[in-house]
Amino acid sequence: MYPDFEENKKYLTQELRVKENFDIVSREIVVGGKKAVFFFIDGFCKDELMEKLLQYLIDKKPEDMPSNIQELSQTLPYVEVDSATDWDEIIKNIFCGVFALLIDGYKECILIDSRTYPARGVEEPEKDKVLRGSKDGFIETIVFNTALIRRRIRSTDLRMEILSAGKTSKTDIVLCYMDSRVDQEFLSKIRNRIQDIKVDALTMNQESLAECLFTSKWYNPFPKFKYTERPDTATAQILEGNIIILVDNSPSAMILPISILDAVEEADDYYFPPITGTYFRFTRVIVTLVALFLTPVYLLFAYGYVDTPKWLEFIIIKDTINVPILAQLLILEVAIDGMKLAAVNTPDMLNTPLSIIIGVVLGDAAVSSGWFNNEIMLYMAFVAFANFTHGSFELGYALKFLRIFLLLTTSIFGLWGFIGGVIIILLLVAFNKTVSNESYIYPLIPFNGKKLINIFIRRSKTHMNN
């Protein structure tokens, strides 16, 4: 800052483009007989608080003015008050919604954190719904999200470390972890990566951050992060020693590191008795595996690469096949995604008519016209809903790409193509690494029997504590 008040006021007015931006407000007042000016973003400050602070400052008498900024800050009737002399820090705080006050005769700027962000109410997430449990979810305001976690973990061991990334956006990023349980080496690695990010802005929030943190090979479809919109799920991961990353303007949390087995866990597993939760987990794993191998195995039987047992002869298509089976499967793989995109972009009031059109008109007409056979439609319908048995869209599409790869190798090379494709998939999973450079199939490699049991079998709290 400059030693002269007028120079400071002129500099901030020019840098903030007060005359060009209608939402950046500056107002000159008199505080204790001294000239003063404050800057703030309209819509980011609490009006009632601003009125009280202004009344307090305007009523201050010259003899009550302290000699330095620290004493003045201590007398202000508000909790979050700070001071700064660096222009970059002052301007960043103003754009974050902080109230900045310059007073003639003082060499520092007073920063009053009276900001409030436009935000929707805390409600249950659309994607991460549960049959039981809490119905609150993360929203786009990062302070509210940290409060939802603090409400569940009332411990001095919980850390909320704030960083920022993006030359222009200066997006707030919060690392949440338990200091005594987290891997400190991995934490330091993630912290350094965030601090070293050289981008103009995190335009797509968490996805932009994920791409900056970990640059994966284009042919590796497996997710390195797990996303959740549920505070209880994020809290559970923190207590297990994982790191949660919250990004401002994003209503979900990033969980890292994760393995492929962590990606299929759901909150409902813990809101039911152990036997029910265990059943949910086994059902989810079995359905996911069946969705991956169902259509490639059917292709083996349909093309005669493998003799069909008598008890399975009913799966062979008896009707006329106008379009090759492989082509039908590939067309439906793309068509299902087209229906998903249409559902996402369809207004709620039109969802029901759209479902009727797709289910009745397109489905029935596609079969009766000879484009698709009933058996193919049945198997692809199973594959379509199987992808929704777990909450990870990234894992669902990873399995989809592997299924298409397996279909192609099976159709070209027959049984040996299927076997070779399965081996390649197993190797791709086995040699994959998490963001912490650990095995993607831990606790299988390296083997950890206790951890493996906890993943597949939902144990009660008393057994887990023992």
N, C-alpha and C positions, 0 to 999 in steps of 0.2 A: 504494500500500500504506500501511497504518497504521504508526505508529512502534512500536506495542505488539504483541508476538507473539500474545497471547491474542486480541486483536481481529482480527488477520489470520486466525488459525485459525477463529474463530467465523464470520467473513465467508465464507470459502471453504466451510465446512461447510454454511452456509445456502444459498449460491448453488448449490452442486452437489447439494443435497438428498441428502446422504450417507445419512441415516437412511431415506429413502424409496426410494432406488435401490440394489438389492442389488449391482450390478456396479461401483459407484463405491466404492473402498476408501480409507479413511484410517487411518493407524496412527501412534501416538505412540511415539517412541523417545528415547533420550538420546545426544547426540553431543558427546563431549568435555566432559561435565558440564553441557551446555546442553540445554534442552527442544527437541525437534524433532518435526515431523509431516510425513508425506508423503501425497500424494494421487495416485491413478492409476486407470485403467479396467481392470478385471479382463478378461483375455483379450487386451489390447493390449501387455503388457509381457513381456519374455523372463524366464522364471522363474529360470534359472541366473544370469543377469546380476544380477537383483534380489537374489539371495542373496549374491552376492559384494560388491555395493555395501553392503548392509545390514551384513554382517560387517565391512567396512572402516570404516563410519561408527560402529558400536557400539564397536569396539576403539580408536577414537581417544581419546587422553588429553587432559585439559584443557590441559596445557602445549603440546600440539601444535596447538591451534586457532589459525589465523591471525587477524589483526585485521580483515580485510575479506573479502567474498564472492569477489572475484576470485582471491585467493591460495588460498582453499579450493577453488575450481573447478579451479585448476591442479593441485591434488594429487589430485583424484579419478581413480581408475583406469579412466577411460572416455574415449572420443574426443569424442563429440558432447555437450558441456556448454555451457550458456548461462545467462544470468540475465535477470530482468525485474522491473519494478516496476509495470507497468500491469495492472490486473485483467482487462481484456478480453483482452489477449495471454496472460496466464497461464491463464485459463479455456479459451480456444480451444486452447491447446497441450495441456491436460489431456484435452479431448475428442478431440484428434487422437491420443492415446495416449502423450503425453510424461509422464514421471515428474517431479512437482513436489515440491520439498522446502523447507519453511520451518524456519529455525533461530532460536531466541531470540537477540537481540542483533544480528542482521543485518537490514538494511533492504531486502534484495532476496530474490527467490525463485530458487532454483536449478532449472533445467530440464534434465533428463537425457533425451536422446532415445534411449530404449531400446525403442522401440515395435516391434512386429511384428504385421502384419495377417493375419487368416485369408485364405488365398489358395490357389487351385488351381494345379497345376503348369503350367509353360510347355509348351504342346503346339501342334500344327498347328491353325490355325483350321478350323472346319467349312465356312465359306463361301469363304475365299480359299485354296483348295488349289492346288498346282502339281504338275506332273509331275516337275520337278526343283527343286533349290534347297533352302534351309533349311526345316526343319519346325517352327520355333518361332513363337509368336504372342503378341500382347499378351494380358494378363490384366486383372483388375479392380483390381489394386494399382498405383498410379501410379509408385511408386519402382522397381518391377521393370520397368515399361515404359520409363522413362528409361534404366535400365541396359542394356536391350536395344539402345537406339539408341547409347548411349555405347560399347558394345562394338564397334560398326561404324564409328563416326567418332571416331578418337582424335586430335582436333585441339583446340587452344585457341580456335579460332574458333567452335566450337559453343557455343551459348547455351541454357541451360535456365532460363527465367524463370518463377518461380512467382507466381501470383495467386490470388485467391479470389472467389467470387460466391455470393450467397444470404444473406439476413439470418439465417435460421435454420440452413440446412444448412452454410454456409461451405465450400462445395465447393472443393477444390484444383483449379486449372487451370494447366497448364504450357504455355508457348509455347516451341517448339523451332525454332531457325533458325541459319543460318550468318551471323555478323555482317557479314562482308565481301561476302556475295552477296545478302542479302535487300534488298527495297525498304524502306528505313528509314521513308519517309513512310507506306507502307501498314502497316508494323509498328506505328508509333505510333498509327495510326488504330484498329487492332484492340485494342491495349493499352488505349487510352482507352475504347473501347466496353465492354470487359470490366469495367474499373474503375467505369464508370458504370451498370452493370446494377443495377436496382432491383427485385428479386424476392425473395420469401420463401425460395424454395428451387429448386434445379435438379432438380426431381423426376424428370425423364426424362433426366438427365445431358446427353449431347451434343445431343440433339434440343432440349431446353430452351435450351441455350446457343446453338444455331444460330438459333432463333427470336428470341432476344434480340439476337444480333449483326446479323441481317439480316432485316428485315420485308419479305417479298416480297408482291406482289399475288396475290390469291387465284386469278386466272385464269392465272398463270404457273407451269406445272408443272415447269419445268426446274430441276435441282439446282444449288445454288450451292456446295456442298461435296462432296468425295469422301471416302468412309470406307474405311479399310483396317484389317485386323487383322494385317497382316504388317509386322514391323519392317524387313525389307529394302526393301519398297515405300516406307515412311515415310522411311527413310534416303535413298533415291534422290531423293525429292521435296525433302528438305532440301538435298541437295547441288546441286539445280537452282535453288535460291534461293527455294523456296516456304516457307510457314509450316506447321508441324504443331502442332495443339492436342490435348493429352492432358487428359482429364477423369477425375478419380478415380472409381472404381467402374464405369468403362466399359472394355471390352476392345478398343476400336478407337481409331484416330486420325483426326482431321479434317484434311483437306488443303485449303489455300486459298492463292491463288485458283486456280480451275480453269475451263477452257473446255469446250465440249461435246466437243471432240476429245480432251481429257485424260481425260474420263470413260470412254472406251472402251479405254484402255490397260490391259494386264494384266501381271503379273509374269512369266508364261510367255514373253512376247515377248523377254525378256532372258536366259532360261535355255537358249535354243537358238541355233544358228548364225544369222547375220544373214538368210540367205535364208528359213529356216524361220520366224523371228520376223516377217519382212515378210509372209509368206504368212498367218500367223495374223492380223495386223492387217487385211489386205485382206479376208480371209474374215469377220472380225468386223464390219467396216463394211458389206460387201455384204449379209450376212445381216440386219443391223439395218435397213438401208434396205428390203430386200425385205419384212421383217415389217411395216414401216410402211405400205407401198403395196400389198401383195398383195391383201388383201380389198377395198379400195376399187376397185382396177383390175378385179378379178373382177366386182364389182357393175356396172361399166360395160358389160361384155360380157353379163352375165346378163340385165340389163334392156334390152338392145338400144340403149343410148345410143351405142354404138360398134359398127360392123360387125366381126364376128368373122372373122379370116382363116381360110382353109381349114385351114392347118396347126395352128390352135388350136381347131377345131370340137369336138375331143374333150372340151374343158372344159365345154361346155354340158350342163346336167343333162337327161338323157333320161327319168329316172323322174318319177313324179308328185310335184309340190311341194304338200304339204299346208299347210305353214307358210311365209309369205313369207321370201324369202332374207335380207332385212335383219333380220327378227326372229330368224331362226336365228343369224345372226352376232352380234347383240347378246346373245342368251341365252347363247351359248357364251362370249362375253367375260366375262360375270358368272360363269358356271359354272366356268370355269378358275380364277378367283380363289377360288371356294368350295372347289375341290379343294386349292388351295395352303394355305388356312387349315386345312382338315381334316388335311392332311399335317403341318402344323406342330404341331397339338395332339394328334396321334396318337402313342401310345407306340411306341418303336422295335420292340417285339415284334409290334405289330399293323400295321406299315407294309406288309408283304407282303400280308396278307389284304385290306387296304384297296385296294392297287394292283390286285389281281385283281378286286375288286368293281367298281371304277371302270372299269378297262380292258375287262373281258370283259362283265360284266353290264350296266352302264349304257351303255357304248359300243355294244354289239351290239343291246341292246334299244331304244335311242334311234333307231337307223337302221331296224330291222325294224318298229318300230311306226309309222313314218312321220313322227315328229317332226322328224328331221334327214335330210338327204341325204348320201350318202357323200362327195361332192366338198366339201361345206361342212366336214364333219368333218376331212377331209384338210388343208385350208388352215388351219383353226384349230389343228390339231395342230402344224403347222409354226410358226405364230405363237407358240404356247405355249412350245416349246423354244427358239425364236430369242431370247426375252427372257433366256435364261440364258447366252448367248454372251459377255456382259460382266457384270462383277460389281456394277454400280450398279443397285440396285433402284429408286432414285429416277428414274434415266433410263429404265428399263424402263416404269415407270408413266406417265412423261411421254409416251413414244411411244405407249402404250396410249390415253391420253386424246386425243392427236392423231389416232390411227387411228379412234377412235369419231367424233370431230368430222368427219373426212373422209368416213366412211361416211354420216353424216347429210346433209352438204351434197351428196354425190353422189346419194343416193337422192331428194332433194327437187328439185334443180336440174339433174340430169343431168351432161353433160360440162362445162358451164360451172360447175356447182357443184364438180366435182372440180378444175378449173383454179383457181377462186377459192379453194378450200380449201388447195391447195398453195401459192398465193401468200401467203395469210395465215400459213401455217406458216413459210414462208421469212422473211417479215417479222418474225414473232414471234421467230425464232431470231436474225436479223441485228441487230435492235434491242435484244436482250437484253443485260444487263450482268453482269459478274462482281462479286463483293463488293469488288474493287479498282477498280470503275467502268471496267473495260476491256471491249473487245468480247468477246462470248461465242463468237465464231467466230475469234478470233485463233489462228493467224497468217494467216488469209485476209483479215481486216480488223482492223487495218492489215496489209498484206501483208508477210510475212517469209519469203522463199523458203527460207532455210537451216532455219529452225524447222519449216516445213511439210514439208520433205523428211524431217527427223528424226522427225516424227510418223507419217508413212505408211511410211517405209522404215527398217527396223531396220539401222543402220550399226554397223560394228565399232568397238571402243574406239579403235583407232589412227586411224581416219578422223575420229571425233568429236573427239579431242584436237587433230587438225590443223585 
